[in-house]
Amino acid sequence: MTVACMVDRSTTAGQLAGLLGTWRQSRPSYRALADRIRVLILDGRLPPGTRMPSERDLALALETSRTTVTAAYAALRESRFLSSRRGAPSRTTVPPSACVPVTGAITPPSEEERHLLDIAAAALTAPPGMADAVAAASQSLPAYLGGHGYTARGVPALCELVARRYSERGLPTSPDQILITGGALQAFALTLRTFVSPGDRVLVEHPTYPNALEAIRQVPARVVPVPLGRDGWDHAMFEATLRQSAPRLAYLMPDFHNPTGLLMGDAARERVAAALARTRTLAVVDETVLDLGLDVAADAMPRPLAAYAQRGVLVIGSTSKTFWGGLGVGWLRAPASLVSRVLSARAATDLGTSILSQLTAAELLVRQEPILAGRLSALRSQRAALVAALRTYLPDWRFDVPLGGLSLWCEFAAPVSSALAVLAGQEGVRLASGPKFGTDGAFERFVRLPYTLPEADLTTAVERVAKAYARLAADYPRGHDGRPVRADERSRHSRDLTPLVT
Ligand SMILES: Cc1ncc(COP(=O)(O)O)c(C=O)c1O
């Protein structure tokens, strides 16, 4: 299990009271309070290492007796969800027994996994039109064959196309602000290599994209998670974390966040950008799934976050989700001075992205409209099929239907996500467990389900996951907060929740 850095993170009594919501649903009260706090820790909303408010302050904020809070803290200490040294404030922890530590990057399936239905990866097959684009690209290739073929910055025609796309979205960009890479992930790894040193802190949304987490860990930098709730970004927590832990870099996904699918609204972008500028924090904004707006038209999308804070924001993008991962083309967009610094770091890893891939990417961007329309229509049907299958086979699972992106972030009562991934494998499904998307064993009650397979496969996959879940949930007849899950709650949990724009 990886260890998140123990930054001086704290939650005030008022913030905690807000997170606790209506916690007084069972008796005795101290147990109800302890159970609710335990859920917040396991869900990552109170990340490990968070300093808890004093018993007195929390009792005041909750309008309950101090005895209740003292007993709840004692119960949490006993079950190792809180640790405290004499005289020091209590901090949250996740006991090893609460999770099977299955973390790390999401990798392509191994040979032994090839027979499984793969819903671990959120990736699509190549769209129709791919072969035509490759054919057109190979027509342009001869013009490059007389040179050495290394384009450290990228083929000029592609840099221009990518720059123009940003300008059209309200972020004026010149080609020298673009660096073409082998994908968004490579662009992120190069950015880390350039700006982040071992031991530095990197702020991430929690949950976040597992492979970005892995890239940060490999620096090795310290991960500073900021909880992302169902309602979206918690600005007070984000701003407090920027102030308290002074991260070297923040990694953010405002456009159909992976895995939650959340879309950050314009006002929130302005506020986030202002906080980054105030604290002079460099940010990487990952726009890999930007084009996959299923219920938001491209011209109704919020302005790029970088348009609000141009100086310290690096944007990474990709053709992997819009077109095909097999193309291996992404990019970095940043102020020209920062691009030059990243370029120097690149020389140690590779000397440029495949020319044929870049030319193909350029062809695809030019003919994007019909290709993307087909892709979005297929994704809408697949999303509907996944939602329907979940309602049929796993009616207790809760999820919000996102406005775009590639997956549903599902929540369930039993903290068994890592074990579920193992049992799902036995049922023939490759699944990425919730803890991959967080630090220190958080998200054991969550799983990401992409809707990237054909509809019939998605239904089969959910049916099999439901079988695996039934085997595990039988050991948890009660909801994880200690209460039995009542029938009326089941229907409330599985209702179609309003999509969020935050
Ligand atoms: C948010 C996010 N960033 C980056 C990537 C990787 O993109 P690329 O294939 O361009 O490296 C993915 C792929 O799933 C992703 O979801």
The ligand as a Gaussian input file, in Angstrom:
#p B3LYP/6-31G(d) Opt

LIG

0 1
 C       -7.777000      11.382000     -17.589000
 C       -6.852000      10.634000     -18.477000
 N       -5.657000      11.153000     -18.752000
 C       -4.787000      10.519000     -19.556000
 C       -5.103000       9.299000     -20.109000
 C       -4.091000       8.641000     -20.986000
 O       -4.139000       9.254000     -22.228000
 P       -3.068000       8.924000     -23.357000
 O       -3.473000       7.627000     -23.983000
 O       -3.150000      10.056000     -24.305000
 O       -1.733000       8.840000     -22.695000
 C       -6.332000       8.717000     -19.844000
 C       -6.672000       7.392000     -20.376000
 O       -7.543000       6.712000     -19.885000
 C       -7.240000       9.401000     -19.013000
 O       -8.438000       8.909000     -18.728000

